Amino acid sequence: MMPNSSRDPLLSLRGVSKRFGAVQALVDVDLDLYAGEALALLGDNGAGKSTLIKIVSGEIQADSGQLFFDGKAVPIRNPGDAKALGIETVYQDLSLCPNVDVVANFFMGREEVKRFVPLLDERRMQRETEEALTAIGTEIPSVRTRVDKLSGGQRQAIELCRFVHWGGRLAILDEPFAALSVEQTRRGLLLIERVKDQGIGVLVITHNVLHALRVADRAAVLRQGRLAAVKTIEETDHEELVRLITGDPSLAGARDDTGGMP
């Protein structure tokens, strides 16, 4: 999906800066992300990627600048503020409970109780979990499988499906394919496409330029805390993105050292 200039971005950053002691982590960053769009955030180690997503997710606050959500200035002072807006970082397994099944994880904190007796409505929760997973194209052998028996890709799929089902609007994926096999990565890339089709914005932080070219609509490159460029995938290529990341024109044609596409 390509951004439509006639509508407001889902998320906008304007003049966002952050310093840690003597280190200037971000410098006057302006960035937009639209609903139904995947925006890849690229940059070398220390470029400011982690700082930026921590600001968006409410883990830290910017020293200066503003954040806008749905065209309105919003304070994001903590993760609770971000979650209330529908912004959440989706992990492979860090927020899942490994010793219970998929249904229990899907409804954790939102358990449904039978109408006339104080018992969990297990049948209804199982049906709703299965329908949600099917709707987004996720294949889990059984929703009664314990999470610790699932692969990293399956756990990530559960996280994303849960996020979509409960009304999430902006998913932050931090190196989502780092620990996945080639096949799991392929399925993960397809899953992001399906999430976008739900009208959800996706911010993908990755070192892998080839993954960014495959999954993103646009790529934003941070270098030394500054926004070096924002490119639509149609107008750029691997070589240009590598040059933007490194700032070294001699690296034209450099190989992506983080691995190839499946």
FENNORRA-V176136 format. One record per run of one state. SS is the DSSP state (H for helix, E for strand, L for the rest). FROM is the first residue (numbers start at 1). TO is the last residue. If there is no record, write none. Layout:
ss=SS from=FROM to=TO
ss=SS from=FROM to=TO
This chain:
ss=L from=1 to=10
ss=E from=11 to=20
ss=L from=21 to=22
ss=E from=23 to=33
ss=L from=34 to=37
ss=E from=38 to=42
ss=L from=43 to=48
ss=H from=49 to=56
ss=L from=57 to=63
ss=E from=64 to=69
ss=L from=70 to=71
ss=E from=72 to=73
ss=L from=74 to=78
ss=H from=79 to=85
ss=L from=86 to=86
ss=E from=87 to=89
ss=L from=90 to=100
ss=E from=101 to=101
ss=H from=102 to=106
ss=L from=107 to=112
ss=E from=113 to=113
ss=L from=114 to=119
ss=E from=120 to=120
ss=L from=121 to=121
ss=H from=122 to=135
ss=L from=136 to=145
ss=E from=146 to=146
ss=H from=147 to=149
ss=L from=150 to=151
ss=H from=152 to=165
ss=L from=166 to=169
ss=E from=170 to=174
ss=L from=175 to=181
ss=H from=182 to=197
ss=L from=198 to=200
ss=E from=201 to=205
ss=L from=206 to=208
ss=H from=209 to=215
ss=L from=216 to=217
ss=E from=218 to=223
ss=L from=224 to=225
ss=E from=226 to=232
ss=H from=233 to=235
ss=L from=236 to=237
ss=H from=238 to=246
ss=L from=247 to=248
ss=H from=249 to=251
ss=L from=252 to=262
